Amino acid sequence: MARFVLNETSYHGKGSITEIATEIKARGFKKAFVCSDPDLIKFGVTAKVTKVLDDAKIDYQVFCEIKPNPTIENVQSGVAAFKASGSDCIVAIGGGSSIDTAKAIGIIIENPEFADVRSLEGVAPTKNKCVPIIAVPTTAGTAAEVTINYVITDAQNNRKMVCVDVHDIPVVAVVDPDMMATMPKGLTAATGMDALTHAIEGYITKGAWTMSDMFHLKAIEIIAASLRAAVNGEDEGREGMALGQYIAGMGFSNVGLGIVHSMAHPLGALYDTPHGVANAIILPTVMEYNAPATGEKYRDIAKAMGVKGVDDMTLDGARSAAVEAVKKLSLDVGIPADLKEIVKPEDVDFLAQSAYDDACRPGNPRDTSVEEIKALYLSLM
């Protein structure tokens, strides 16, 4: 048996943010709680959406106490602000951080017995759907707008909590490439490589099956063809990335990931490393490590990445070609090649244990151990 959970409704394409007002009115909501981060407010990105609400005469309140790796405290202050606001829906505008914070707030409001944010880690047995969320991504990467996952940082214990809950999926996703137009090059590259990691890990994860494979292969193809252009600020590339990252999210949200994500999460918790950068650095090395457990799948990945002549290659040749294509894309968009500048040697034991304990690890196609993960970190230094 396999389960698939997707948004009730999603809108795609330039100018689709106007539909936010249509959806709020059609659903009878009276006041929106707008979750966004301080930078998006500062650079006028959030204002594109609040203008839609203003024009439609929809009441709202803005909440922006959200860090790039959102913390338990961010969620708690959001819950208090939501209660005080009298809102009945959430409009989440941003990357994974804003949307993840909105999910946690929405879940706690409707499931108050989970007010201790730590109790949401893993697969939490919540009973009620969260406050209805309309999610508007501003980065082409996390696909938080279509997933049942969210990640909150426990700053006290230097760890990221991966939370998985079918009740947290936004009812509406509005994927408007215009909302992503202000992303700087570095963020476009990092979030784009996060999306590629979702697609590749989702394709080889233990839970993968026909329906998720369909999404992941298409996502790899679109991302490989679009990311360089998106980083160069080309419209067509941005539109491709907006779609590619969403399609990857449709897949991995339902089947899980692997140890690239497990190893990236502690780097974000300990050093505040941008999640996409961590994934991009780790991905090729873990792909090499996982290759023996992936059958013919790397041949498909190499083809989707645009490598020529894959059918005539040996299996090992096709596997190498897939890894090289990922390395080349990463290099072309300016991602560092290793963790030398990020990881302190004395932290490696802690990182390896954290990665092993992470919720994404069991989905990895190759069974692993703390020692093997430690060796992977060391090889990247």
Secondary structure, 3 states (H helix, E strand, C coil): CCCCCCCCEEEECCCHHHHHHHHHHHCCCCEEEEEECHHHHHCCHHHHHHHHHHHCCCEEEEECCCCCCCEHHHHHHHHHHHHHHCCCEEEEEECHHHHHHHHHHHHHHHCHHHCCHHHHCEECCCCCCCCCEEEEECCCCCCHHHCCEEEEEEHHHCEEEEEECHHHCCCEEEECHHHHCCCCHHHHHHHHHHHHHHHHHHHHCCCCCHHHHHHHHHHHHHHHHHHHHHHCCCHHHHHHHHHHHHHHHHHHHHHCCCHHHHHHHHHHHHHCCCHHHHHHHHHHHHHHHHHHHCCCHHHHHHHHCCCCCHHHCCHHHHHHHHHHHHHHHHHHCCCCCCCCCCCCHHHHHHHHHHHHHCCCHHHCCCCCCHHHHHHHHHHCC
